[in-house]
Amino acid sequence: MARKTSGIFFLRKTLTSDGANFAQDSLDISSFVNLTDGECVRIKNIWFEWTSDDFFTISGTDIAASGAAAGASISGQVTTDSKSTIHSFAATGMVAKNNLYAHIDATANIDFISQDTGLNPYDFQDGYIVATDSIYFGAKGSAVDTWANDLMMTVLLECETVKLSKDDATALLVGQTLG
């Protein structure tokens, strides 16, 4: 991976979720992080996009039990450590959370769809500084309100490199991976 040492850069990740099972993937950012020199990545903002498995907009047929009034929900997260399920935004290493809710009427037309962000690096004073070598992306749908088809969670991260003292960078790493 190329190394960028100043200015804003963007990272992207797409994760496929069947909705029912927890899905996780990671993005290697080790070329931007060097704890010996105190170099870390500041995530300034994150955008989430939810689409059908072919990157089209979500339709009523993407919700399980189409043809009858039904709903579906899914949660996505970005973390600094590997997780085995969706966690509260208070969990160690939680960078961002996003949820999608949808409902269809009796004829499988979407009558409600909403996306909310429970946590985003722009909520912090100056972004979220990451000292780990990887960023993890996870998604899981509700066990009750299910999706009929896979969903794609695409995440765009606005980042920059920052320099901390070696001790501060190491302390940050410990805080982002233990818990």
Biotite code that builds the C-alpha atoms (Angstrom):
import biotite.structure as struc

atoms = struc.array([
    struc.Atom([0.000, 0.000, 0.000], chain_id="A", res_id=1, res_name="MET", atom_name="CA", element="C"),
    struc.Atom([1.286, 3.481, -0.796], chain_id="A", res_id=2, res_name="ALA", atom_name="CA", element="C"),
    struc.Atom([2.295, 5.735, 2.067], chain_id="A", res_id=3, res_name="ARG", atom_name="CA", element="C"),
    struc.Atom([0.795, 9.197, 2.508], chain_id="A", res_id=4, res_name="LYS", atom_name="CA", element="C"),
    struc.Atom([2.321, 11.469, 5.107], chain_id="A", res_id=5, res_name="THR", atom_name="CA", element="C"),
    struc.Atom([0.234, 14.639, 4.919], chain_id="A", res_id=6, res_name="SER", atom_name="CA", element="C"),
    struc.Atom([-3.098, 16.015, 3.809], chain_id="A", res_id=7, res_name="GLY", atom_name="CA", element="C"),
    struc.Atom([-6.510, 14.428, 3.619], chain_id="A", res_id=8, res_name="ILE", atom_name="CA", element="C"),
    struc.Atom([-6.981, 10.984, 2.057], chain_id="A", res_id=9, res_name="PHE", atom_name="CA", element="C"),
    struc.Atom([-9.965, 8.685, 1.691], chain_id="A", res_id=10, res_name="PHE", atom_name="CA", element="C"),
    struc.Atom([-10.296, 4.990, 2.461], chain_id="A", res_id=11, res_name="LEU", atom_name="CA", element="C"),
    struc.Atom([-13.193, 2.839, 1.269], chain_id="A", res_id=12, res_name="ARG", atom_name="CA", element="C"),
    struc.Atom([-14.522, -0.562, 2.240], chain_id="A", res_id=13, res_name="LYS", atom_name="CA", element="C"),
    struc.Atom([-17.538, -2.581, 1.111], chain_id="A", res_id=14, res_name="THR", atom_name="CA", element="C"),
    struc.Atom([-18.895, -5.404, 3.247], chain_id="A", res_id=15, res_name="LEU", atom_name="CA", element="C"),
    struc.Atom([-21.551, -7.896, 2.135], chain_id="A", res_id=16, res_name="THR", atom_name="CA", element="C"),
    struc.Atom([-24.036, -9.013, 4.775], chain_id="A", res_id=17, res_name="SER", atom_name="CA", element="C"),
    struc.Atom([-26.775, -11.612, 4.568], chain_id="A", res_id=18, res_name="ASP", atom_name="CA", element="C"),
    struc.Atom([-28.393, -9.710, 7.414], chain_id="A", res_id=19, res_name="GLY", atom_name="CA", element="C"),
    struc.Atom([-28.864, -12.745, 9.650], chain_id="A", res_id=20, res_name="ALA", atom_name="CA", element="C"),
    struc.Atom([-25.217, -13.477, 10.505], chain_id="A", res_id=21, res_name="ASN", atom_name="CA", element="C"),
    struc.Atom([-22.516, -11.147, 11.734], chain_id="A", res_id=22, res_name="PHE", atom_name="CA", element="C"),
    struc.Atom([-20.171, -10.243, 8.868], chain_id="A", res_id=23, res_name="ALA", atom_name="CA", element="C"),
    struc.Atom([-16.785, -8.638, 9.416], chain_id="A", res_id=24, res_name="GLN", atom_name="CA", element="C"),
    struc.Atom([-13.862, -7.595, 7.246], chain_id="A", res_id=25, res_name="ASP", atom_name="CA", element="C"),
    struc.Atom([-10.821, -5.432, 7.852], chain_id="A", res_id=26, res_name="SER", atom_name="CA", element="C"),
    struc.Atom([-8.778, -2.799, 6.090], chain_id="A", res_id=27, res_name="LEU", atom_name="CA", element="C"),
    struc.Atom([-4.991, -2.769, 6.536], chain_id="A", res_id=28, res_name="ASP", atom_name="CA", element="C"),
    struc.Atom([-3.784, 0.723, 7.463], chain_id="A", res_id=29, res_name="ILE", atom_name="CA", element="C"),
    struc.Atom([-0.319, -0.324, 8.660], chain_id="A", res_id=30, res_name="SER", atom_name="CA", element="C"),
    struc.Atom([1.391, 1.798, 6.013], chain_id="A", res_id=31, res_name="SER", atom_name="CA", element="C"),
    struc.Atom([-0.080, 4.893, 7.707], chain_id="A", res_id=32, res_name="PHE", atom_name="CA", element="C"),
    struc.Atom([0.653, 3.857, 11.320], chain_id="A", res_id=33, res_name="VAL", atom_name="CA", element="C"),
    struc.Atom([4.127, 3.774, 12.870], chain_id="A", res_id=34, res_name="ASN", atom_name="CA", element="C"),
    struc.Atom([4.022, 3.735, 16.661], chain_id="A", res_id=35, res_name="LEU", atom_name="CA", element="C"),
    struc.Atom([7.800, 4.046, 16.962], chain_id="A", res_id=36, res_name="THR", atom_name="CA", element="C"),
    struc.Atom([7.523, 7.474, 15.343], chain_id="A", res_id=37, res_name="ASP", atom_name="CA", element="C"),
    struc.Atom([4.129, 8.246, 16.938], chain_id="A", res_id=38, res_name="GLY", atom_name="CA", element="C"),
    struc.Atom([2.366, 8.265, 13.550], chain_id="A", res_id=39, res_name="GLU", atom_name="CA", element="C"),
    struc.Atom([-1.349, 7.454, 13.662], chain_id="A", res_id=40, res_name="CYS", atom_name="CA", element="C"),
    struc.Atom([-4.426, 7.964, 11.484], chain_id="A", res_id=41, res_name="VAL", atom_name="CA", element="C"),
    struc.Atom([-7.100, 10.495, 12.367], chain_id="A", res_id=42, res_name="ARG", atom_name="CA", element="C"),
    struc.Atom([-10.520, 9.622, 10.969], chain_id="A", res_id=43, res_name="ILE", atom_name="CA", element="C"),
    struc.Atom([-12.322, 12.917, 10.537], chain_id="A", res_id=44, res_name="LYS", atom_name="CA", element="C"),
    struc.Atom([-15.613, 11.680, 9.102], chain_id="A", res_id=45, res_name="ASN", atom_name="CA", element="C"),
    struc.Atom([-17.317, 8.482, 7.971], chain_id="A", res_id=46, res_name="ILE", atom_name="CA", element="C"),
    struc.Atom([-20.184, 8.030, 5.532], chain_id="A", res_id=47, res_name="TRP", atom_name="CA", element="C"),
    struc.Atom([-22.256, 4.835, 5.310], chain_id="A", res_id=48, res_name="PHE", atom_name="CA", element="C"),
    struc.Atom([-24.158, 3.682, 2.237], chain_id="A", res_id=49, res_name="GLU", atom_name="CA", element="C"),
    struc.Atom([-26.552, 0.722, 2.296], chain_id="A", res_id=50, res_name="TRP", atom_name="CA", element="C"),
    struc.Atom([-27.475, -0.860, -1.036], chain_id="A", res_id=51, res_name="THR", atom_name="CA", element="C"),
    struc.Atom([-28.856, -4.107, -2.380], chain_id="A", res_id=52, res_name="SER", atom_name="CA", element="C"),
    struc.Atom([-26.397, -6.856, -3.285], chain_id="A", res_id=53, res_name="ASP", atom_name="CA", element="C"),
    struc.Atom([-26.029, -5.418, -6.793], chain_id="A", res_id=54, res_name="ASP", atom_name="CA", element="C"),
    struc.Atom([-25.285, -1.885, -5.498], chain_id="A", res_id=55, res_name="PHE", atom_name="CA", element="C"),
    struc.Atom([-28.772, -0.659, -6.434], chain_id="A", res_id=56, res_name="PHE", atom_name="CA", element="C"),
    struc.Atom([-31.147, 1.081, -4.076], chain_id="A", res_id=57, res_name="THR", atom_name="CA", element="C"),
    struc.Atom([-32.975, -1.091, -1.597], chain_id="A", res_id=58, res_name="ILE", atom_name="CA", element="C"),
    struc.Atom([-36.418, -2.162, -2.783], chain_id="A", res_id=59, res_name="SER", atom_name="CA", element="C"),
    struc.Atom([-39.395, -3.751, -1.091], chain_id="A", res_id=60, res_name="GLY", atom_name="CA", element="C"),
    struc.Atom([-38.397, -7.196, -2.346], chain_id="A", res_id=61, res_name="THR", atom_name="CA", element="C"),
    struc.Atom([-35.139, -6.911, -0.377], chain_id="A", res_id=62, res_name="ASP", atom_name="CA", element="C"),
    struc.Atom([-37.184, -7.178, 2.813], chain_id="A", res_id=63, res_name="ILE", atom_name="CA", element="C"),
    struc.Atom([-38.162, -10.694, 3.926], chain_id="A", res_id=64, res_name="ALA", atom_name="CA", element="C"),
    struc.Atom([-41.800, -11.732, 3.766], chain_id="A", res_id=65, res_name="ALA", atom_name="CA", element="C"),
    struc.Atom([-42.493, -9.347, 0.893], chain_id="A", res_id=66, res_name="SER", atom_name="CA", element="C"),
    struc.Atom([-46.146, -9.224, -0.008], chain_id="A", res_id=67, res_name="GLY", atom_name="CA", element="C"),
    struc.Atom([-47.153, -8.764, 3.606], chain_id="A", res_id=68, res_name="ALA", atom_name="CA", element="C"),
    struc.Atom([-46.507, -5.789, 5.829], chain_id="A", res_id=69, res_name="ALA", atom_name="CA", element="C"),
    struc.Atom([-43.038, -6.401, 7.264], chain_id="A", res_id=70, res_name="ALA", atom_name="CA", element="C"),
    struc.Atom([-39.911, -4.596, 8.302], chain_id="A", res_id=71, res_name="GLY", atom_name="CA", element="C"),
    struc.Atom([-36.165, -5.127, 8.449], chain_id="A", res_id=72, res_name="ALA", atom_name="CA", element="C"),
    struc.Atom([-33.222, -3.543, 10.218], chain_id="A", res_id=73, res_name="SER", atom_name="CA", element="C"),
    struc.Atom([-29.443, -3.834, 10.124], chain_id="A", res_id=74, res_name="ILE", atom_name="CA", element="C"),
    struc.Atom([-26.580, -2.284, 12.087], chain_id="A", res_id=75, res_name="SER", atom_name="CA", element="C"),
    struc.Atom([-23.084, -1.483, 10.881], chain_id="A", res_id=76, res_name="GLY", atom_name="CA", element="C"),
    struc.Atom([-19.993, -0.557, 12.836], chain_id="A", res_id=77, res_name="GLN", atom_name="CA", element="C"),
    struc.Atom([-16.396, 0.541, 12.350], chain_id="A", res_id=78, res_name="VAL", atom_name="CA", element="C"),
    struc.Atom([-13.944, -0.474, 15.088], chain_id="A", res_id=79, res_name="THR", atom_name="CA", element="C"),
    struc.Atom([-10.231, -0.562, 15.840], chain_id="A", res_id=80, res_name="THR", atom_name="CA", element="C"),
    struc.Atom([-10.345, -4.194, 16.983], chain_id="A", res_id=81, res_name="ASP", atom_name="CA", element="C"),
    struc.Atom([-12.006, -7.373, 15.812], chain_id="A", res_id=82, res_name="SER", atom_name="CA", element="C"),
    struc.Atom([-15.495, -8.018, 17.182], chain_id="A", res_id=83, res_name="LYS", atom_name="CA", element="C"),
    struc.Atom([-17.734, -11.081, 17.078], chain_id="A", res_id=84, res_name="SER", atom_name="CA", element="C"),
    struc.Atom([-21.030, -9.176, 16.951], chain_id="A", res_id=85, res_name="THR", atom_name="CA", element="C"),
    struc.Atom([-22.487, -5.670, 16.893], chain_id="A", res_id=86, res_name="ILE", atom_name="CA", element="C"),
    struc.Atom([-21.647, -3.686, 20.028], chain_id="A", res_id=87, res_name="HIS", atom_name="CA", element="C"),
    struc.Atom([-22.810, -0.537, 21.749], chain_id="A", res_id=88, res_name="SER", atom_name="CA", element="C"),
    struc.Atom([-21.002, 2.635, 20.748], chain_id="A", res_id=89, res_name="PHE", atom_name="CA", element="C"),
    struc.Atom([-19.535, 2.576, 24.262], chain_id="A", res_id=90, res_name="ALA", atom_name="CA", element="C"),
    struc.Atom([-17.465, -0.542, 23.414], chain_id="A", res_id=91, res_name="ALA", atom_name="CA", element="C"),
    struc.Atom([-13.676, -0.370, 23.301], chain_id="A", res_id=92, res_name="THR", atom_name="CA", element="C"),
    struc.Atom([-12.404, 0.683, 19.887], chain_id="A", res_id=93, res_name="GLY", atom_name="CA", element="C"),
    struc.Atom([-15.789, 1.822, 18.556], chain_id="A", res_id=94, res_name="MET", atom_name="CA", element="C"),
    struc.Atom([-15.237, 4.453, 15.856], chain_id="A", res_id=95, res_name="VAL", atom_name="CA", element="C"),
    struc.Atom([-18.666, 4.665, 14.214], chain_id="A", res_id=96, res_name="ALA", atom_name="CA", element="C"),
    struc.Atom([-22.151, 3.097, 14.281], chain_id="A", res_id=97, res_name="LYS", atom_name="CA", element="C"),
    struc.Atom([-24.908, 3.220, 11.688], chain_id="A", res_id=98, res_name="ASN", atom_name="CA", element="C"),
    struc.Atom([-28.366, 1.640, 11.475], chain_id="A", res_id=99, res_name="ASN", atom_name="CA", element="C"),
    struc.Atom([-30.826, 1.121, 8.645], chain_id="A", res_id=100, res_name="LEU", atom_name="CA", element="C"),
    struc.Atom([-34.546, 0.507, 9.167], chain_id="A", res_id=101, res_name="TYR", atom_name="CA", element="C"),
    struc.Atom([-37.109, -0.251, 6.455], chain_id="A", res_id=102, res_name="ALA", atom_name="CA", element="C"),
    struc.Atom([-40.760, -1.244, 6.314], chain_id="A", res_id=103, res_name="HIS", atom_name="CA", element="C"),
    struc.Atom([-42.988, -2.353, 3.453], chain_id="A", res_id=104, res_name="ILE", atom_name="CA", element="C"),
    struc.Atom([-46.734, -2.220, 3.052], chain_id="A", res_id=105, res_name="ASP", atom_name="CA", element="C"),
    struc.Atom([-48.945, -5.155, 2.099], chain_id="A", res_id=106, res_name="ALA", atom_name="CA", element="C"),
    struc.Atom([-47.966, -4.818, -1.582], chain_id="A", res_id=107, res_name="THR", atom_name="CA", element="C"),
    struc.Atom([-44.201, -4.886, -0.902], chain_id="A", res_id=108, res_name="ALA", atom_name="CA", element="C"),
    struc.Atom([-43.696, -1.159, -1.487], chain_id="A", res_id=109, res_name="ASN", atom_name="CA", element="C"),
    struc.Atom([-41.381, 0.605, 0.915], chain_id="A", res_id=110, res_name="ILE", atom_name="CA", element="C"),
    struc.Atom([-43.470, 2.916, 3.054], chain_id="A", res_id=111, res_name="ASP", atom_name="CA", element="C"),
    struc.Atom([-40.677, 3.808, 5.491], chain_id="A", res_id=112, res_name="PHE", atom_name="CA", element="C"),
    struc.Atom([-36.882, 3.772, 5.321], chain_id="A", res_id=113, res_name="ILE", atom_name="CA", element="C"),
    struc.Atom([-34.507, 5.513, 7.696], chain_id="A", res_id=114, res_name="SER", atom_name="CA", element="C"),
    struc.Atom([-30.782, 5.557, 8.317], chain_id="A", res_id=115, res_name="GLN", atom_name="CA", element="C"),
    struc.Atom([-29.281, 6.899, 11.518], chain_id="A", res_id=116, res_name="ASP", atom_name="CA", element="C"),
    struc.Atom([-25.771, 7.397, 12.754], chain_id="A", res_id=117, res_name="THR", atom_name="CA", element="C"),
    struc.Atom([-25.322, 6.685, 16.436], chain_id="A", res_id=118, res_name="GLY", atom_name="CA", element="C"),
    struc.Atom([-21.651, 7.623, 16.446], chain_id="A", res_id=119, res_name="LEU", atom_name="CA", element="C"),
    struc.Atom([-19.328, 9.248, 13.901], chain_id="A", res_id=120, res_name="ASN", atom_name="CA", element="C"),
    struc.Atom([-15.804, 10.679, 14.243], chain_id="A", res_id=121, res_name="PRO", atom_name="CA", element="C"),
    struc.Atom([-17.162, 14.155, 13.460], chain_id="A", res_id=122, res_name="TYR", atom_name="CA", element="C"),
    struc.Atom([-18.960, 13.862, 16.826], chain_id="A", res_id=123, res_name="ASP", atom_name="CA", element="C"),
    struc.Atom([-15.569, 14.120, 18.529], chain_id="A", res_id=124, res_name="PHE", atom_name="CA", element="C"),
    struc.Atom([-13.713, 17.414, 18.958], chain_id="A", res_id=125, res_name="GLN", atom_name="CA", element="C"),
    struc.Atom([-11.186, 16.655, 16.225], chain_id="A", res_id=126, res_name="ASP", atom_name="CA", element="C"),
    struc.Atom([-11.966, 13.239, 14.820], chain_id="A", res_id=127, res_name="GLY", atom_name="CA", element="C"),
    struc.Atom([-10.993, 9.797, 16.084], chain_id="A", res_id=128, res_name="TYR", atom_name="CA", element="C"),
    struc.Atom([-7.286, 8.891, 16.197], chain_id="A", res_id=129, res_name="ILE", atom_name="CA", element="C"),
    struc.Atom([-6.459, 5.269, 15.348], chain_id="A", res_id=130, res_name="VAL", atom_name="CA", element="C"),
    struc.Atom([-3.221, 3.621, 16.486], chain_id="A", res_id=131, res_name="ALA", atom_name="CA", element="C"),
    struc.Atom([-3.964, 0.084, 15.270], chain_id="A", res_id=132, res_name="THR", atom_name="CA", element="C"),
    struc.Atom([-2.738, -1.526, 12.036], chain_id="A", res_id=133, res_name="ASP", atom_name="CA", element="C"),
    struc.Atom([-6.270, -2.377, 10.877], chain_id="A", res_id=134, res_name="SER", atom_name="CA", element="C"),
    struc.Atom([-9.773, -0.973, 10.920], chain_id="A", res_id=135, res_name="ILE", atom_name="CA", element="C"),
    struc.Atom([-12.660, -3.455, 11.174], chain_id="A", res_id=136, res_name="TYR", atom_name="CA", element="C"),
    struc.Atom([-16.078, -3.223, 9.542], chain_id="A", res_id=137, res_name="PHE", atom_name="CA", element="C"),
    struc.Atom([-19.017, -5.259, 10.838], chain_id="A", res_id=138, res_name="GLY", atom_name="CA", element="C"),
    struc.Atom([-22.704, -5.626, 10.028], chain_id="A", res_id=139, res_name="ALA", atom_name="CA", element="C"),
    struc.Atom([-25.596, -7.692, 11.332], chain_id="A", res_id=140, res_name="LYS", atom_name="CA", element="C"),
    struc.Atom([-29.325, -7.555, 10.837], chain_id="A", res_id=141, res_name="GLY", atom_name="CA", element="C"),
    struc.Atom([-32.093, -8.174, 13.317], chain_id="A", res_id=142, res_name="SER", atom_name="CA", element="C"),
    struc.Atom([-32.999, -11.819, 13.952], chain_id="A", res_id=143, res_name="ALA", atom_name="CA", element="C"),
    struc.Atom([-36.681, -10.844, 13.827], chain_id="A", res_id=144, res_name="VAL", atom_name="CA", element="C"),
    struc.Atom([-36.909, -8.100, 11.193], chain_id="A", res_id=145, res_name="ASP", atom_name="CA", element="C"),
    struc.Atom([-34.980, -9.770, 8.378], chain_id="A", res_id=146, res_name="THR", atom_name="CA", element="C"),
    struc.Atom([-33.760, -9.053, 4.866], chain_id="A", res_id=147, res_name="TRP", atom_name="CA", element="C"),
    struc.Atom([-34.605, -11.318, 1.920], chain_id="A", res_id=148, res_name="ALA", atom_name="CA", element="C"),
    struc.Atom([-31.381, -10.514, 0.056], chain_id="A", res_id=149, res_name="ASN", atom_name="CA", element="C"),
    struc.Atom([-27.790, -9.620, 0.885], chain_id="A", res_id=150, res_name="ASP", atom_name="CA", element="C"),
    struc.Atom([-27.058, -5.988, 1.626], chain_id="A", res_id=151, res_name="LEU", atom_name="CA", element="C"),
    struc.Atom([-23.886, -4.068, 0.881], chain_id="A", res_id=152, res_name="MET", atom_name="CA", element="C"),
    struc.Atom([-22.518, -1.675, 3.484], chain_id="A", res_id=153, res_name="MET", atom_name="CA", element="C"),
    struc.Atom([-20.056, 0.683, 1.822], chain_id="A", res_id=154, res_name="THR", atom_name="CA", element="C"),
    struc.Atom([-18.069, 2.975, 4.077], chain_id="A", res_id=155, res_name="VAL", atom_name="CA", element="C"),
    struc.Atom([-16.061, 6.030, 3.076], chain_id="A", res_id=156, res_name="LEU", atom_name="CA", element="C"),
    struc.Atom([-13.540, 7.327, 5.619], chain_id="A", res_id=157, res_name="LEU", atom_name="CA", element="C"),
    struc.Atom([-12.001, 10.809, 5.470], chain_id="A", res_id=158, res_name="GLU", atom_name="CA", element="C"),
    struc.Atom([-8.552, 10.508, 7.076], chain_id="A", res_id=159, res_name="CYS", atom_name="CA", element="C"),
    struc.Atom([-5.253, 12.242, 7.704], chain_id="A", res_id=160, res_name="GLU", atom_name="CA", element="C"),
    struc.Atom([-2.022, 11.213, 9.389], chain_id="A", res_id=161, res_name="THR", atom_name="CA", element="C"),
    struc.Atom([-1.146, 12.740, 12.757], chain_id="A", res_id=162, res_name="VAL", atom_name="CA", element="C"),
    struc.Atom([1.947, 12.650, 14.922], chain_id="A", res_id=163, res_name="LYS", atom_name="CA", element="C"),
    struc.Atom([1.802, 11.870, 18.641], chain_id="A", res_id=164, res_name="LEU", atom_name="CA", element="C"),
    struc.Atom([4.556, 11.130, 21.104], chain_id="A", res_id=165, res_name="SER", atom_name="CA", element="C"),
    struc.Atom([5.591, 7.466, 21.117], chain_id="A", res_id=166, res_name="LYS", atom_name="CA", element="C"),
    struc.Atom([4.166, 7.060, 24.644], chain_id="A", res_id=167, res_name="ASP", atom_name="CA", element="C"),
    struc.Atom([0.820, 8.631, 23.693], chain_id="A", res_id=168, res_name="ASP", atom_name="CA", element="C"),
    struc.Atom([0.545, 6.506, 20.544], chain_id="A", res_id=169, res_name="ALA", atom_name="CA", element="C"),
    struc.Atom([1.310, 3.318, 22.513], chain_id="A", res_id=170, res_name="THR", atom_name="CA", element="C"),
    struc.Atom([-1.217, 4.228, 25.232], chain_id="A", res_id=171, res_name="ALA", atom_name="CA", element="C"),
    struc.Atom([-3.807, 4.905, 22.547], chain_id="A", res_id=172, res_name="LEU", atom_name="CA", element="C"),
    struc.Atom([-3.119, 1.496, 20.969], chain_id="A", res_id=173, res_name="LEU", atom_name="CA", element="C"),
    struc.Atom([-3.615, -0.276, 24.299], chain_id="A", res_id=174, res_name="VAL", atom_name="CA", element="C"),
    struc.Atom([-6.874, 1.580, 24.907], chain_id="A", res_id=175, res_name="GLY", atom_name="CA", element="C"),
    struc.Atom([-8.184, 0.654, 21.453], chain_id="A", res_id=176, res_name="GLN", atom_name="CA", element="C"),
    struc.Atom([-7.453, -3.055, 21.666], chain_id="A", res_id=177, res_name="THR", atom_name="CA", element="C"),
    struc.Atom([-8.038, -4.096, 25.287], chain_id="A", res_id=178, res_name="LEU", atom_name="CA", element="C"),
    struc.Atom([-11.446, -4.242, 26.821], chain_id="A", res_id=179, res_name="GLY", atom_name="CA", element="C"),
])
